[in-house]
């Protein structure tokens, strides 16, 4: 039996909040939700971090500085002069309030301040969130045919988006 990675209390609380959002936000048909293990393993990497947003639009990296109503989260990876948005989710009860945009802007601002030249993300080609990303200056730069495998075995394309952020 493999042991679970040790989670310090604040990290565990952050992961608990993210998993609550993830379970509500992602339709199982698309197979996009991560497991707790995947999320924890990613956060063990020194170049990966999580943002959380509460129902009032306050964005932070630790649940202790936010209200009790965690509305969303984002998982971000840094690689040299690039940063990638690995995962972003807003709980359905809090959609349409600009919270996803708040997290995107925080992601972009943090990336710029850390010296990144560009930010990237990838999603299934038919993800309705494309409109939000385009609103925030992301442009499609590539397509990966049959990249995602759905729970029913069907394959669909992925689209990669990028935004230059260097001043």
N, C-alpha and C positions, 0 to 999 in steps of 0.2 A: 504494500500500500504506500503510495507516494504521499508525502506530507504537503500540506498547503504552504505557500510562502508565508512567512511571518508578516502580519500586518500590524503596524503600530496603531494605536487608537485613532489618531486623527486621519490616517490613511484609510483605515477600515471604515470610519464614518463617511469619508468622501466617496469611497467605493460603494458603500451601501446606498448613498444618495444617487449616485450615477446609475447603479443597477435598477433602482426603483424607476428612474426616468426611462432607462433603456427598455425595460420590460413593457412599459406602457407605450413608448414612442414608435417602436419598430414592429411592423406587420410581419408575423412569422413567415408568410408566403415568400418574402424576398430573402430571408436568411441573413439579414444584415446585422442583427443584434450579436454582440459579443457575449461570451460567457464571463463569469466572474474571474475565472482563472486567466483568461486571455487579457482582461483588463488589468488584473494585478501583475501579471508577468510583464506587460508593457510598461507599467509604472515603475518596475524595478530597474529599467534601463535609465542611465543618467541623462539621456537626451530626450526623454519623454515626460510630458507634464499634463495635468488636467486643469481645466477652467470649469468653474461652476457658476451658475447664475441663479439668483433667487427671484421670487415672484415680483419683487420691486425693481428688478433690472440691475441690481448690484452684482458685479462680476468679481470673482476672487478665486484664489487657489486653495482655500481651506474653508470647509463648512462652518468652522467656528466664527468666522467673520461675517456670516450671512444669516438671513432670517431662516426660520424653520421650513419655509416653503421653497425647497429647491426645485426650480422649474426646468433646468437643463444643464447640460455639461458638454464639454468639448475635450477631445484628446489630441494632443499636438506633439509632433516629433521635429526636432532640429537636426539638420545635417549640413554642417559648414555654413554656407551663405544662403541656404534654403530652409524653409519651414513648411511642414505639411500638416494639414488638418486631416487627421486619421478618421475621426468620428465626431459627429455633432448631433445632438438630439435635444428637442424641447418636448416636455410632457404635453400631451394633447390638451390638457386643461388650460395650458398657458400659451398656446399658439395664437398668432395674430396680434401679439402685444409688443412686437419689436425686440423680443429677447434674443432671438437667434442673431439678429443684426447687431445687437450690443456685444454678443460674444465674438462675432466675426470682427468687429472693429477693434475689440481688445486684442484679439489674436494678431491682427495686422499691425497695430501700434506696438505691441510687445516684440513682434518679429523685426520691425523697423529699428526699434531701440537696441535690439541685440545685434544689429549689423547685417541682418538678412537682406539679400537683394530681391528675392522672390518668395511668394507663398503659393502653395499648390494644394489641390484636393482632387479626389476622384470619386465618382458616383456612378450608379447605373444610369444608362442613357435616358430613362423615362422618369427620373426622380423629379417631382414637382419643385424641389428646393432649388433647382437651377435658376429660377427667376430671382431668388434672394441673392445667390452668388453673383449673378450678372449685375444686380443693383449695386453690389459692393465692389465692382470693378474687375471681377474674375472673367476670363475669356476662355472658351474651349481651345485646347491646343492639341488634342489627340483623342483617338478612339481605339479601344482595345476590343476586338471582336470576340464575342463569346467568353468574356473574361469571368463573369459571375455565373455561378451555378445555383439555380433556385432549388427550393426544397423538393419540387416535383421533378427535378433532373433537367429542366429546360435551361438553356444558356442564353444570357443576354449580354449586350455590350456595355462596356464602361467608357465614360468620358472623363478625360483629365482636363482640369481647369487650372489656370495660373493667373497671377497678378504680379506685375513688377512693382516693387515698393521703395526701391532706393531713390532717394531725392536727387 
